[in-house]
Amino acid sequence: MGLTTHVLDTMHGCPAEGMAVTLYATRGDDATLLSQFTLNADGRSAKPLFTDQDLEVGTYRLVFDVAGYFKARGVALPEPNFLNRVSLDFGVAHANQHYHVPLLVSPWSYSTYRGS
């Protein structure tokens, strides 16, 4: 399955439909934009970010527009809000394995892990 992501809104107890996400390949401080997408009703991208054949060993960054998502849901956020964008830098050591990057998020906290 390559690389996938999934975001759950822990404030409302639902998938983060409509959240904007950006994927970059990174090398040190340099980042190359690979794709931008909006999460579907299940809080996932419409297709894998990389298939098994396309995923390469290297480092990547997923940037989740947390503040934009919660503002669009009508959540009153302070200015400046606590979380704006959540940026997750991660490495792919084995291109033949599935890498799933889930995000559990509220306006005040987040957690992630390597999923299956």
Secondary structure, DSSP 8 states (H G I E B T S, - for coil): --EEEEEEETTTTEE-TT-EEEEEEEETTEEEEEEEEE--TTSB-SS-SB-TTT--SEEEEEEEEHHHHHHHTT----SS-S-SEEEEEEEES-TTS-EEEEEEE-SS-EEE--B-
